[in-house]
Amino acid sequence: MVQENESTARIRVALVIESGKLKPVWFEEAGKLSRERIFIKEICYTWVHMDGAAKIISFSVWDGSNSYRLSLNTRDFTWKLGVVESSFR
């Protein structure tokens, strides 16, 4: 079973634009004193959808052990983090 939980934490994302494509490199929780950067090893999937007038670009990413969903709201340039939890029985 795979479950995704959306985090309410504010995050900062390092983003590279390469050949016209967005590529997240790492992310961390903003406002935390001891911030731990999570470096992205693989972008598994990218998709775009609309949320009202806002275009949302989402990235399914993997850090070598955990999967996450990073979503960029291109209207107000804010990020949301989804944490994907897997449990196989």
Secondary structure as the mmCIF struct_conf table of DSSP 4:
data_model
#
loop_
_struct_conf.conf_type_id
_struct_conf.id
_struct_conf.beg_label_comp_id
_struct_conf.beg_label_asym_id
_struct_conf.beg_label_seq_id
_struct_conf.end_label_comp_id
_struct_conf.end_label_asym_id
_struct_conf.end_label_seq_id
STRN STRN1 VAL A 2 SER A 7
BEND BEND1 ALA A 9 ALA A 9
STRN STRN2 ILE A 11 GLU A 18
TURN_TY1_P TURN_TY1_P1 SER A 19 GLY A 20
STRN STRN3 LYS A 21 GLU A 29
TURN_TY1_P TURN_TY1_P2 ALA A 30 GLY A 31
BEND BEND2 LEU A 33 SER A 34
STRN STRN4 ILE A 38 PHE A 39
STRN STRN5 GLU A 42 ASP A 51
TURN_TY1_P TURN_TY1_P3 GLY A 52 ALA A 53
STRN STRN6 ALA A 54 TRP A 62
BEND BEND3 GLY A 64 SER A 65
STRN STRN7 SER A 67 ASN A 73
TURN_TY1_P TURN_TY1_P4 THR A 74 PHE A 77
STRN STRN8 THR A 78 SER A 86
#
